[in-house]
């Protein structure tokens, strides 16, 4: 969570490949963790299912509930 908070303080979107790099994960593990984070309501996919792009949900990773940082 801390790595994602730091990542989102500099960037607005996250791809699976970015997640792999930031957290030093394999592709399979990154996919599994992203799925978990979506289910927990921490990340939201704003693109297609085939080419997901993730943004933090309000209240997580430095994004306030009102949408302001």
Secondary structure, DSSP 8 states (H G I E B T S, - for coil): -HHHHHHHHH-S-B-HHHHHHHHT--HHHHHHHHHHHHHTTSEEE-S-STT--EEE-TTSTT--TTS--
